[in-house]
């Protein structure tokens, strides 16, 4: 009987050793989900990355309101237009820097503050042409609106503002009228 108990104890130790020395289970790798989510649920892609061909696009959000859907729509539209204005201002600043030039030397150097002048004028760009083109309601009741304005409309305003700014300084206006500058401006701000 002692021999049987000893054999069982040894068998148990061997089994425990084999199980304990086995390869540790690999931790499960969670797959990263890059789909658009709002409030931890799948949402339309435009709620994360607003993009519409041929238009500047922004997202406006309004939390659920006791004032009703009409009020929520107005708030979301206003927020979307604000988003559009910020995007347009940033893009215009980056593009217009290409056209900033200096003329003359030393004390006679002339610099048109194109960025400042154009940014101020563009901030006044009328977003009346903007409109909500898509909507989504989140689980919380928040309203998401995709608001767009045609690129051609904005780009036309930008071109007019840049030309006006350069006209304020004759030397820069002459330089701006050069063939290369106009071609570059048309490339940066297509209106067709």
Secondary structure, DSSP 8 states (H G I E B T S, - for coil): -HHHHHHHHHHHHHHHHHHHHS------------S-EETTEE--GGGTS--BTTEEEEEEEE---TT-HHHHHHHHHHHHHHHHHHHHHHHHHHHHGGG--EESSGGG-EE--HHHHHHHHHHT--GGG-EEEEEEE-TTS-EEEEEEEEHHHHHHHHHHHHHHHHHTSHHHHHHHTSHHHHHHHHHHS---
